Amino acid sequence: MPHEAGPDNDPFATITRDAFAAWIKKEPLLFAPDTAVLYSNFGFDLLAISLSAAGKKPCPELLKENVTGPLGMNVTGFTLGDEQKKRFMPGHAPDGRRCPMFRLVQSS
């Protein structure tokens, strides 16, 4: 989804629920529902927003309570702890530049 860049420590901060809604209203579907499958970060973001709205809690809390917690995945999460930061491997942009480590979860 096209968006204005956010700050270096949170480049996706400008992607809000209102931005999602505006984009969905103006962009046509790539194909009719139930006729094809396509991986989409956008789709997963919408799923997180929907889960959060239905569960009346932020998505990270819902996942911890219902998925990672019951499975004993105690070091899985949305923000890195000090121990995890030591093991963190940053991503790289298509041009090879190192991507900054940033907060992956937004507040609603």
C-alpha positions in Angstrom: 0.0 0.0 0.0 1.6 3.3 -1.0 2.2 5.5 2.0 4.4 8.4 3.2 7.5 7.2 5.1 7.4 7.3 8.8 10.3 7.9 11.1 13.4 5.7 10.8 12.5 3.7 13.9 9.0 3.0 12.7 8.8 3.4 8.9 5.2 2.1 8.8 3.8 4.4 11.4 1.9 6.3 8.7 -0.1 3.2 7.7 -3.3 3.6 9.7 -6.7 2.0 9.7 -8.0 5.1 7.8 -5.3 4.6 5.2 -6.3 1.0 4.8 -9.9 1.9 4.4 -9.2 4.7 1.9 -7.0 2.4 -0.2 -9.6 -0.4 -0.3 -12.3 2.0 -1.4 -10.3 3.3 -4.4 -8.4 0.2 -5.6 -10.2 -2.6 -7.6 -9.9 -6.2 -6.6 -7.2 -8.2 -8.5 -9.7 -11.1 -8.9 -13.2 -12.0 -7.6 -13.4 -13.4 -4.1 -13.0 -17.2 -3.8 -11.5 -17.5 -7.3 -7.7 -17.3 -6.6 -5.2 -17.0 -3.8 -2.4 -14.5 -3.4 0.0 -14.0 -0.4 -0.4 -10.4 0.8 1.1 -8.5 3.7 -1.8 -6.2 3.3 -4.2 -9.1 3.8 -2.4 -10.1 7.0 -2.5 -6.6 8.3 -6.3 -6.5 7.7 -6.6 -9.9 9.5 -4.7 -8.4 12.5 -6.9 -5.3 12.5 -10.0 -7.6 12.3 -8.8 -9.9 15.1 -8.0 -7.0 17.3 -11.5 -5.4 16.7 -13.3 -8.7 17.4 -11.2 -9.6 20.4 -11.2 -6.1 21.8 -7.5 -6.3 22.4 -4.3 -5.6 20.4 -3.4 -8.5 18.1 -0.1 -9.3 19.9 -2.0 -9.9 23.2 -4.6 -12.1 21.4 -1.8 -14.2 19.8 0.1 -14.5 23.1 -3.1 -15.6 25.0 -4.4 -18.0 22.3 -1.4 -19.2 20.3 2.1 -18.6 21.5 1.4 -18.8 25.2 -0.5 -22.2 25.1 2.2 -23.6 22.8 5.0 -22.5 25.2 6.5 -20.2 22.6 7.8 -17.9 25.3 10.4 -15.9 23.2 8.0 -15.3 20.3 6.5 -11.8 20.1 6.2 -8.5 18.4 8.8 -6.6 20.2 12.4 -7.7 20.8 13.7 -8.2 24.3 17.3 -7.5 25.2 18.3 -11.2 24.7 16.5 -11.3 21.4 18.2 -8.2 20.1 21.5 -10.0 20.5 20.3 -12.6 18.1 18.5 -10.3 15.7 19.3 -10.5 12.0 18.1 -7.4 10.1 16.6 -7.6 6.7 18.0 -6.0 3.6 16.3 -3.9 0.9 16.3 -5.0 -2.8 19.3 -2.7 -3.4 21.3 -4.5 -0.6 21.0 -1.7 1.9 20.5 -2.9 5.5 17.0 -2.2 6.8 16.7 -0.6 10.2 15.4 -2.6 13.1 12.1 -1.1 13.9 8.9 -1.7 15.9 6.7 -4.0 13.8 3.5 -3.5 15.7 1.4 -0.3 15.6 -1.0 1.0 18.2 -4.5 1.3 16.9 
